[in-house]
Each structure stands twice: as C-alpha cells, then as structure tokens.
Amino acid sequence: MSWTNERVELLKKLWGEGLSASQIAGELGGVTRNAVIGKVHRLGLSGRAKSPSTSSKPRRARTNAPAQNPVPKKPTPQPMTHGATALKADIAPAPAVEPEPAVEPIADLVPISQRATILTLTERTCKWPIGDPATDDFYFCGRQSEAGAPYCTHHCKIAYQPVADRRRDRKVIAKAG
C-alpha cells in the first residue's frame, strides 16, 4: 500500500492521540510497524499525547500487614556515614599469600651434558627454552620429555597449571588490585 493523503492524515491523527506504531499499523492495514515509524520520522512528528494505557495512574500505598507471630529482629549494624568515608566500602584485607617455594637455578636443573640446541632436539627431548635466543648461551632443556608432551616433568609443572590453581591465583590478584 502507498501513503495516500488520507492515510497520512489518519496517521497524524492517530499519532497525536498517542497510539503506538503497532496500533497505528493495525488501524491503517497493509503497513508494518516499521513503515509507520519511518513515515512518522520523515514527517517530523515528534510530540504526541500519552496513550490512555500508558498514562500514569496513582499507585496505592503499600501497607505492610503485621505478621501473626512477630519475631523480634536483631538490630543490624549501620554503616558509617560521616565525612569522606561515607561511601567507602568495608573490604576485609586480602589473605596472606604464601610465597612459592624458591625455584632452583636453571643451571643446576639441566646439566651441561643434557642441554640441547635447535639442531639436537628430538621428539623425546624437552623443548623448554632457556636464556635469551639472541645470545650465545641460549639452549633448550634437552632432558627426557613426558610422553605426548614437549617438556620434561619439571617444565610440564610450570607450563601446565591446573585450572583451579589459575582461577585461585586470578582471584587473589583481583582482590589485591
């Protein structure tokens, strides 16, 4: 359907009465809610009366009926509302985090005889990089790797942390921040 002059006038009248775009589309027939909204926008119709269904109605005051067996309530402690600390959150101090055990120096973990270069790595050697690749003393761990893993037992413990431990560590960091 096209927008005839009669349909546009009816649209303006219904819009002024406060009908919704869906209601107007239903009255006009042959147009969608979105078509009505588009036409209203193109016509520049902004101000409109409130529809009778959305008019504000006075609300009844809520009455709290007393309970049949009232139980005396304990007074709840009220937060301090004095001065600059009125909105300060009461946050308990973060629990003390136990320091992780000291890691042995890497030179003590990997004897010189087991250290590997990129050319000596195999499927069964640990591929954990040690040092700075830009320096001459860079090497790979080279110890026997775990079956199906690229690292030895020690480096698997570092590389693969259980999900529960990672989440716990994230919570501790979030509380400290």
Biotite code that builds the C-alpha atoms (Angstrom):
import biotite.structure as struc

atoms = struc.array([
    struc.Atom([0.000, 0.000, 0.000], chain_id="A", res_id=1, res_name="MET", atom_name="CA", element="C"),
    struc.Atom([1.147, 3.518, -0.703], chain_id="A", res_id=2, res_name="SER", atom_name="CA", element="C"),
    struc.Atom([0.898, 6.524, 1.550], chain_id="A", res_id=3, res_name="TRP", atom_name="CA", element="C"),
    struc.Atom([-2.133, 8.433, 0.252], chain_id="A", res_id=4, res_name="THR", atom_name="CA", element="C"),
    struc.Atom([-3.101, 11.831, 1.647], chain_id="A", res_id=5, res_name="ASN", atom_name="CA", element="C"),
    struc.Atom([-5.988, 10.249, 3.601], chain_id="A", res_id=6, res_name="GLU", atom_name="CA", element="C"),
    struc.Atom([-3.687, 7.605, 5.118], chain_id="A", res_id=7, res_name="ARG", atom_name="CA", element="C"),
    struc.Atom([-1.101, 10.252, 6.077], chain_id="A", res_id=8, res_name="VAL", atom_name="CA", element="C"),
    struc.Atom([-3.787, 12.372, 7.753], chain_id="A", res_id=9, res_name="GLU", atom_name="CA", element="C"),
    struc.Atom([-5.092, 9.325, 9.630], chain_id="A", res_id=10, res_name="LEU", atom_name="CA", element="C"),
    struc.Atom([-1.519, 8.511, 10.679], chain_id="A", res_id=11, res_name="LEU", atom_name="CA", element="C"),
    struc.Atom([-1.032, 12.062, 12.003], chain_id="A", res_id=12, res_name="LYS", atom_name="CA", element="C"),
    struc.Atom([-4.355, 11.899, 13.890], chain_id="A", res_id=13, res_name="LYS", atom_name="CA", element="C"),
    struc.Atom([-3.639, 8.505, 15.481], chain_id="A", res_id=14, res_name="LEU", atom_name="CA", element="C"),
    struc.Atom([-0.060, 9.514, 16.330], chain_id="A", res_id=15, res_name="TRP", atom_name="CA", element="C"),
    struc.Atom([-1.335, 12.694, 18.014], chain_id="A", res_id=16, res_name="GLY", atom_name="CA", element="C"),
    struc.Atom([-3.785, 10.611, 20.033], chain_id="A", res_id=17, res_name="GLU", atom_name="CA", element="C"),
    struc.Atom([-0.871, 8.650, 21.418], chain_id="A", res_id=18, res_name="GLY", atom_name="CA", element="C"),
    struc.Atom([-1.350, 5.300, 19.726], chain_id="A", res_id=19, res_name="LEU", atom_name="CA", element="C"),
    struc.Atom([1.722, 3.124, 19.312], chain_id="A", res_id=20, res_name="SER", atom_name="CA", element="C"),
    struc.Atom([3.241, 2.418, 15.906], chain_id="A", res_id=21, res_name="ALA", atom_name="CA", element="C"),
    struc.Atom([1.929, -1.158, 16.102], chain_id="A", res_id=22, res_name="SER", atom_name="CA", element="C"),
    struc.Atom([-1.588, 0.040, 16.880], chain_id="A", res_id=23, res_name="GLN", atom_name="CA", element="C"),
    struc.Atom([-1.459, 2.556, 14.021], chain_id="A", res_id=24, res_name="ILE", atom_name="CA", element="C"),
    struc.Atom([-0.224, -0.127, 11.613], chain_id="A", res_id=25, res_name="ALA", atom_name="CA", element="C"),
    struc.Atom([-3.173, -2.293, 12.662], chain_id="A", res_id=26, res_name="GLY", atom_name="CA", element="C"),
    struc.Atom([-5.637, 0.568, 12.108], chain_id="A", res_id=27, res_name="GLU", atom_name="CA", element="C"),
    struc.Atom([-4.224, 1.503, 8.700], chain_id="A", res_id=28, res_name="LEU", atom_name="CA", element="C"),
    struc.Atom([-3.768, -2.049, 7.477], chain_id="A", res_id=29, res_name="GLY", atom_name="CA", element="C"),
    struc.Atom([-1.282, -3.070, 4.826], chain_id="A", res_id=30, res_name="GLY", atom_name="CA", element="C"),
    struc.Atom([1.710, -1.423, 6.568], chain_id="A", res_id=31, res_name="VAL", atom_name="CA", element="C"),
    struc.Atom([4.144, -2.629, 9.172], chain_id="A", res_id=32, res_name="THR", atom_name="CA", element="C"),
    struc.Atom([5.072, -1.053, 12.451], chain_id="A", res_id=33, res_name="ARG", atom_name="CA", element="C"),
    struc.Atom([8.455, -0.122, 10.968], chain_id="A", res_id=34, res_name="ASN", atom_name="CA", element="C"),
    struc.Atom([6.781, 1.563, 7.988], chain_id="A", res_id=35, res_name="ALA", atom_name="CA", element="C"),
    struc.Atom([4.734, 3.676, 10.398], chain_id="A", res_id=36, res_name="VAL", atom_name="CA", element="C"),
    struc.Atom([7.834, 4.611, 12.384], chain_id="A", res_id=37, res_name="ILE", atom_name="CA", element="C"),
    struc.Atom([9.679, 5.554, 9.193], chain_id="A", res_id=38, res_name="GLY", atom_name="CA", element="C"),
    struc.Atom([6.804, 7.724, 7.941], chain_id="A", res_id=39, res_name="LYS", atom_name="CA", element="C"),
    struc.Atom([6.453, 9.443, 11.332], chain_id="A", res_id=40, res_name="VAL", atom_name="CA", element="C"),
    struc.Atom([10.168, 10.199, 11.255], chain_id="A", res_id=41, res_name="HIS", atom_name="CA", element="C"),
    struc.Atom([10.038, 11.552, 7.686], chain_id="A", res_id=42, res_name="ARG", atom_name="CA", element="C"),
    struc.Atom([7.022, 13.725, 8.539], chain_id="A", res_id=43, res_name="LEU", atom_name="CA", element="C"),
    struc.Atom([8.842, 15.072, 11.581], chain_id="A", res_id=44, res_name="GLY", atom_name="CA", element="C"),
    struc.Atom([6.071, 14.130, 14.001], chain_id="A", res_id=45, res_name="LEU", atom_name="CA", element="C"),
    struc.Atom([7.708, 14.203, 17.380], chain_id="A", res_id=46, res_name="SER", atom_name="CA", element="C"),
    struc.Atom([5.373, 15.493, 20.055], chain_id="A", res_id=47, res_name="GLY", atom_name="CA", element="C"),
    struc.Atom([2.472, 13.247, 20.878], chain_id="A", res_id=48, res_name="ARG", atom_name="CA", element="C"),
    struc.Atom([-0.034, 12.747, 23.635], chain_id="A", res_id=49, res_name="ALA", atom_name="CA", element="C"),
    struc.Atom([0.324, 9.917, 26.074], chain_id="A", res_id=50, res_name="LYS", atom_name="CA", element="C"),
    struc.Atom([-1.830, 6.946, 25.247], chain_id="A", res_id=51, res_name="SER", atom_name="CA", element="C"),
    struc.Atom([-4.557, 6.163, 27.763], chain_id="A", res_id=52, res_name="PRO", atom_name="CA", element="C"),
    struc.Atom([-2.969, 2.795, 28.523], chain_id="A", res_id=53, res_name="SER", atom_name="CA", element="C"),
    struc.Atom([0.396, 4.326, 29.412], chain_id="A", res_id=54, res_name="THR", atom_name="CA", element="C"),
    struc.Atom([-0.912, 7.271, 31.421], chain_id="A", res_id=55, res_name="SER", atom_name="CA", element="C"),
    struc.Atom([0.406, 7.341, 34.919], chain_id="A", res_id=56, res_name="SER", atom_name="CA", element="C"),
    struc.Atom([-2.021, 6.026, 37.470], chain_id="A", res_id=57, res_name="LYS", atom_name="CA", element="C"),
    struc.Atom([-1.724, 6.911, 41.120], chain_id="A", res_id=58, res_name="PRO", atom_name="CA", element="C"),
    struc.Atom([-0.240, 3.987, 42.957], chain_id="A", res_id=59, res_name="ARG", atom_name="CA", element="C"),
    struc.Atom([-1.703, 2.573, 46.097], chain_id="A", res_id=60, res_name="ARG", atom_name="CA", element="C"),
    struc.Atom([0.420, 2.968, 49.141], chain_id="A", res_id=61, res_name="ALA", atom_name="CA", element="C"),
    struc.Atom([1.826, -0.382, 50.137], chain_id="A", res_id=62, res_name="ARG", atom_name="CA", element="C"),
    struc.Atom([0.739, -1.438, 53.597], chain_id="A", res_id=63, res_name="THR", atom_name="CA", element="C"),
    struc.Atom([2.788, -3.927, 55.497], chain_id="A", res_id=64, res_name="ASN", atom_name="CA", element="C"),
    struc.Atom([0.425, -6.222, 57.350], chain_id="A", res_id=65, res_name="ALA", atom_name="CA", element="C"),
    struc.Atom([1.902, -7.269, 60.675], chain_id="A", res_id=66, res_name="PRO", atom_name="CA", element="C"),
    struc.Atom([2.893, -10.919, 60.916], chain_id="A", res_id=67, res_name="ALA", atom_name="CA", element="C"),
    struc.Atom([0.821, -13.153, 63.125], chain_id="A", res_id=68, res_name="GLN", atom_name="CA", element="C"),
    struc.Atom([3.797, -14.203, 65.260], chain_id="A", res_id=69, res_name="ASN", atom_name="CA", element="C"),
    struc.Atom([6.223, -11.327, 65.037], chain_id="A", res_id=70, res_name="PRO", atom_name="CA", element="C"),
    struc.Atom([9.800, -12.297, 65.815], chain_id="A", res_id=71, res_name="VAL", atom_name="CA", element="C"),
    struc.Atom([11.909, -9.511, 67.292], chain_id="A", res_id=72, res_name="PRO", atom_name="CA", element="C"),
    struc.Atom([14.646, -8.581, 64.858], chain_id="A", res_id=73, res_name="LYS", atom_name="CA", element="C"),
    struc.Atom([18.216, -8.039, 65.917], chain_id="A", res_id=74, res_name="LYS", atom_name="CA", element="C"),
    struc.Atom([19.419, -4.556, 65.102], chain_id="A", res_id=75, res_name="PRO", atom_name="CA", element="C"),
    struc.Atom([21.655, -4.602, 62.046], chain_id="A", res_id=76, res_name="THR", atom_name="CA", element="C"),
    struc.Atom([24.845, -2.579, 62.244], chain_id="A", res_id=77, res_name="PRO", atom_name="CA", element="C"),
    struc.Atom([24.571, 0.589, 60.187], chain_id="A", res_id=78, res_name="GLN", atom_name="CA", element="C"),
    struc.Atom([27.486, 1.676, 58.019], chain_id="A", res_id=79, res_name="PRO", atom_name="CA", element="C"),
    struc.Atom([29.328, 4.831, 58.964], chain_id="A", res_id=80, res_name="MET", atom_name="CA", element="C"),
    struc.Atom([28.134, 7.847, 57.036], chain_id="A", res_id=81, res_name="THR", atom_name="CA", element="C"),
    struc.Atom([30.430, 10.525, 58.376], chain_id="A", res_id=82, res_name="HIS", atom_name="CA", element="C"),
    struc.Atom([32.656, 12.711, 56.240], chain_id="A", res_id=83, res_name="GLY", atom_name="CA", element="C"),
    struc.Atom([34.712, 11.443, 53.326], chain_id="A", res_id=84, res_name="ALA", atom_name="CA", element="C"),
    struc.Atom([34.314, 7.802, 54.345], chain_id="A", res_id=85, res_name="THR", atom_name="CA", element="C"),
    struc.Atom([30.547, 7.761, 53.757], chain_id="A", res_id=86, res_name="ALA", atom_name="CA", element="C"),
    struc.Atom([30.788, 5.668, 50.607], chain_id="A", res_id=87, res_name="LEU", atom_name="CA", element="C"),
    struc.Atom([33.954, 3.788, 51.438], chain_id="A", res_id=88, res_name="LYS", atom_name="CA", element="C"),
    struc.Atom([33.477, 0.047, 51.066], chain_id="A", res_id=89, res_name="ALA", atom_name="CA", element="C"),
    struc.Atom([34.274, -2.170, 54.020], chain_id="A", res_id=90, res_name="ASP", atom_name="CA", element="C"),
    struc.Atom([36.776, -4.513, 52.448], chain_id="A", res_id=91, res_name="ILE", atom_name="CA", element="C"),
    struc.Atom([38.491, -7.151, 54.507], chain_id="A", res_id=92, res_name="ALA", atom_name="CA", element="C"),
    struc.Atom([42.243, -7.317, 53.985], chain_id="A", res_id=93, res_name="PRO", atom_name="CA", element="C"),
    struc.Atom([43.354, -9.864, 51.411], chain_id="A", res_id=94, res_name="ALA", atom_name="CA", element="C"),
    struc.Atom([44.501, -13.158, 52.893], chain_id="A", res_id=95, res_name="PRO", atom_name="CA", element="C"),
    struc.Atom([48.232, -13.539, 53.152], chain_id="A", res_id=96, res_name="ALA", atom_name="CA", element="C"),
    struc.Atom([49.603, -15.359, 50.140], chain_id="A", res_id=97, res_name="VAL", atom_name="CA", element="C"),
    struc.Atom([52.153, -17.996, 50.923], chain_id="A", res_id=98, res_name="GLU", atom_name="CA", element="C"),
    struc.Atom([55.346, -17.444, 48.969], chain_id="A", res_id=99, res_name="PRO", atom_name="CA", element="C"),
    struc.Atom([56.017, -20.099, 46.374], chain_id="A", res_id=100, res_name="GLU", atom_name="CA", element="C"),
    struc.Atom([58.984, -22.340, 47.058], chain_id="A", res_id=101, res_name="PRO", atom_name="CA", element="C"),
    struc.Atom([62.191, -20.996, 45.610], chain_id="A", res_id=102, res_name="ALA", atom_name="CA", element="C"),
    struc.Atom([62.944, -22.421, 42.186], chain_id="A", res_id=103, res_name="VAL", atom_name="CA", element="C"),
    struc.Atom([66.330, -23.980, 41.788], chain_id="A", res_id=104, res_name="GLU", atom_name="CA", element="C"),
    struc.Atom([68.650, -22.091, 39.463], chain_id="A", res_id=105, res_name="PRO", atom_name="CA", element="C"),
    struc.Atom([68.151, -23.464, 35.979], chain_id="A", res_id=106, res_name="ILE", atom_name="CA", element="C"),
    struc.Atom([71.836, -24.235, 35.564], chain_id="A", res_id=107, res_name="ALA", atom_name="CA", element="C"),
    struc.Atom([71.527, -26.720, 38.449], chain_id="A", res_id=108, res_name="ASP", atom_name="CA", element="C"),
    struc.Atom([68.437, -28.335, 36.893], chain_id="A", res_id=109, res_name="LEU", atom_name="CA", element="C"),
    struc.Atom([69.922, -29.052, 33.485], chain_id="A", res_id=110, res_name="VAL", atom_name="CA", element="C"),
    struc.Atom([73.440, -30.466, 33.435], chain_id="A", res_id=111, res_name="PRO", atom_name="CA", element="C"),
    struc.Atom([75.602, -29.231, 30.593], chain_id="A", res_id=112, res_name="ILE", atom_name="CA", element="C"),
    struc.Atom([75.644, -32.726, 29.076], chain_id="A", res_id=113, res_name="SER", atom_name="CA", element="C"),
    struc.Atom([71.841, -32.691, 28.596], chain_id="A", res_id=114, res_name="GLN", atom_name="CA", element="C"),
    struc.Atom([71.484, -29.177, 27.154], chain_id="A", res_id=115, res_name="ARG", atom_name="CA", element="C"),
    struc.Atom([70.216, -29.167, 23.572], chain_id="A", res_id=116, res_name="ALA", atom_name="CA", element="C"),
    struc.Atom([70.427, -26.838, 20.601], chain_id="A", res_id=117, res_name="THR", atom_name="CA", element="C"),
    struc.Atom([67.756, -26.435, 17.969], chain_id="A", res_id=118, res_name="ILE", atom_name="CA", element="C"),
    struc.Atom([69.634, -28.938, 15.821], chain_id="A", res_id=119, res_name="LEU", atom_name="CA", element="C"),
    struc.Atom([69.814, -31.644, 18.522], chain_id="A", res_id=120, res_name="THR", atom_name="CA", element="C"),
    struc.Atom([66.147, -31.578, 19.627], chain_id="A", res_id=121, res_name="LEU", atom_name="CA", element="C"),
    struc.Atom([64.125, -34.763, 19.043], chain_id="A", res_id=122, res_name="THR", atom_name="CA", element="C"),
    struc.Atom([60.571, -35.900, 19.791], chain_id="A", res_id=123, res_name="GLU", atom_name="CA", element="C"),
    struc.Atom([61.695, -37.224, 23.185], chain_id="A", res_id=124, res_name="ARG", atom_name="CA", element="C"),
    struc.Atom([63.718, -34.200, 24.396], chain_id="A", res_id=125, res_name="THR", atom_name="CA", element="C"),
    struc.Atom([62.405, -31.299, 26.455], chain_id="A", res_id=126, res_name="CYS", atom_name="CA", element="C"),
    struc.Atom([61.974, -28.222, 24.278], chain_id="A", res_id=127, res_name="LYS", atom_name="CA", element="C"),
    struc.Atom([61.861, -25.684, 27.133], chain_id="A", res_id=128, res_name="TRP", atom_name="CA", element="C"),
    struc.Atom([63.867, -22.618, 26.027], chain_id="A", res_id=129, res_name="PRO", atom_name="CA", element="C"),
    struc.Atom([66.439, -21.327, 28.498], chain_id="A", res_id=130, res_name="ILE", atom_name="CA", element="C"),
    struc.Atom([68.028, -17.915, 28.234], chain_id="A", res_id=131, res_name="GLY", atom_name="CA", element="C"),
    struc.Atom([67.833, -15.237, 25.574], chain_id="A", res_id=132, res_name="ASP", atom_name="CA", element="C"),
    struc.Atom([67.713, -16.564, 21.994], chain_id="A", res_id=133, res_name="PRO", atom_name="CA", element="C"),
    struc.Atom([69.810, -13.603, 20.860], chain_id="A", res_id=134, res_name="ALA", atom_name="CA", element="C"),
    struc.Atom([72.802, -14.671, 22.990], chain_id="A", res_id=135, res_name="THR", atom_name="CA", element="C"),
    struc.Atom([75.356, -17.443, 22.516], chain_id="A", res_id=136, res_name="ASP", atom_name="CA", element="C"),
    struc.Atom([74.471, -19.175, 25.818], chain_id="A", res_id=137, res_name="ASP", atom_name="CA", element="C"),
    struc.Atom([70.852, -19.894, 24.759], chain_id="A", res_id=138, res_name="PHE", atom_name="CA", element="C"),
    struc.Atom([69.825, -23.574, 24.807], chain_id="A", res_id=139, res_name="TYR", atom_name="CA", element="C"),
    struc.Atom([66.869, -25.910, 25.339], chain_id="A", res_id=140, res_name="PHE", atom_name="CA", element="C"),
    struc.Atom([66.463, -28.115, 28.408], chain_id="A", res_id=141, res_name="CYS", atom_name="CA", element="C"),
    struc.Atom([67.127, -31.329, 26.495], chain_id="A", res_id=142, res_name="GLY", atom_name="CA", element="C"),
    struc.Atom([66.113, -33.755, 29.271], chain_id="A", res_id=143, res_name="ARG", atom_name="CA", element="C"),
    struc.Atom([63.762, -36.708, 28.607], chain_id="A", res_id=144, res_name="GLN", atom_name="CA", element="C"),
    struc.Atom([60.273, -35.304, 27.847], chain_id="A", res_id=145, res_name="SER", atom_name="CA", element="C"),
    struc.Atom([56.955, -36.659, 29.079], chain_id="A", res_id=146, res_name="GLU", atom_name="CA", element="C"),
    struc.Atom([55.090, -38.967, 26.683], chain_id="A", res_id=147, res_name="ALA", atom_name="CA", element="C"),
    struc.Atom([52.924, -36.810, 24.419], chain_id="A", res_id=148, res_name="GLY", atom_name="CA", element="C"),
    struc.Atom([54.282, -33.564, 25.875], chain_id="A", res_id=149, res_name="ALA", atom_name="CA", element="C"),
    struc.Atom([57.026, -31.274, 24.607], chain_id="A", res_id=150, res_name="PRO", atom_name="CA", element="C"),
    struc.Atom([58.548, -30.774, 28.077], chain_id="A", res_id=151, res_name="TYR", atom_name="CA", element="C"),
    struc.Atom([60.182, -32.761, 30.889], chain_id="A", res_id=152, res_name="CYS", atom_name="CA", element="C"),
    struc.Atom([58.335, -33.356, 34.172], chain_id="A", res_id=153, res_name="THR", atom_name="CA", element="C"),
    struc.Atom([59.699, -30.184, 35.784], chain_id="A", res_id=154, res_name="HIS", atom_name="CA", element="C"),
    struc.Atom([58.818, -27.910, 32.872], chain_id="A", res_id=155, res_name="HIS", atom_name="CA", element="C"),
    struc.Atom([55.369, -29.529, 32.435], chain_id="A", res_id=156, res_name="CYS", atom_name="CA", element="C"),
    struc.Atom([54.595, -28.441, 36.011], chain_id="A", res_id=157, res_name="LYS", atom_name="CA", element="C"),
    struc.Atom([55.499, -24.878, 35.063], chain_id="A", res_id=158, res_name="ILE", atom_name="CA", element="C"),
    struc.Atom([53.782, -24.837, 31.661], chain_id="A", res_id=159, res_name="ALA", atom_name="CA", element="C"),
    struc.Atom([50.566, -26.683, 32.527], chain_id="A", res_id=160, res_name="TYR", atom_name="CA", element="C"),
    struc.Atom([48.815, -25.444, 35.655], chain_id="A", res_id=161, res_name="GLN", atom_name="CA", element="C"),
    struc.Atom([45.524, -26.947, 36.807], chain_id="A", res_id=162, res_name="PRO", atom_name="CA", element="C"),
    struc.Atom([42.507, -24.737, 36.023], chain_id="A", res_id=163, res_name="VAL", atom_name="CA", element="C"),
    struc.Atom([41.586, -24.458, 39.725], chain_id="A", res_id=164, res_name="ALA", atom_name="CA", element="C"),
    struc.Atom([45.034, -23.033, 40.538], chain_id="A", res_id=165, res_name="ASP", atom_name="CA", element="C"),
    struc.Atom([44.831, -20.458, 37.748], chain_id="A", res_id=166, res_name="ARG", atom_name="CA", element="C"),
    struc.Atom([41.382, -19.305, 38.900], chain_id="A", res_id=167, res_name="ARG", atom_name="CA", element="C"),
    struc.Atom([42.535, -19.095, 42.502], chain_id="A", res_id=168, res_name="ARG", atom_name="CA", element="C"),
    struc.Atom([45.570, -17.045, 41.508], chain_id="A", res_id=169, res_name="ASP", atom_name="CA", element="C"),
    struc.Atom([43.370, -14.723, 39.419], chain_id="A", res_id=170, res_name="ARG", atom_name="CA", element="C"),
    struc.Atom([41.074, -14.112, 42.411], chain_id="A", res_id=171, res_name="LYS", atom_name="CA", element="C"),
    struc.Atom([43.998, -13.295, 44.677], chain_id="A", res_id=172, res_name="VAL", atom_name="CA", element="C"),
    struc.Atom([45.339, -10.817, 42.127], chain_id="A", res_id=173, res_name="ILE", atom_name="CA", element="C"),
    struc.Atom([41.894, -9.238, 41.665], chain_id="A", res_id=174, res_name="ALA", atom_name="CA", element="C"),
    struc.Atom([41.440, -8.765, 45.433], chain_id="A", res_id=175, res_name="LYS", atom_name="CA", element="C"),
    struc.Atom([44.882, -7.242, 45.811], chain_id="A", res_id=176, res_name="ALA", atom_name="CA", element="C"),
    struc.Atom([44.263, -4.748, 42.937], chain_id="A", res_id=177, res_name="GLY", atom_name="CA", element="C"),
])
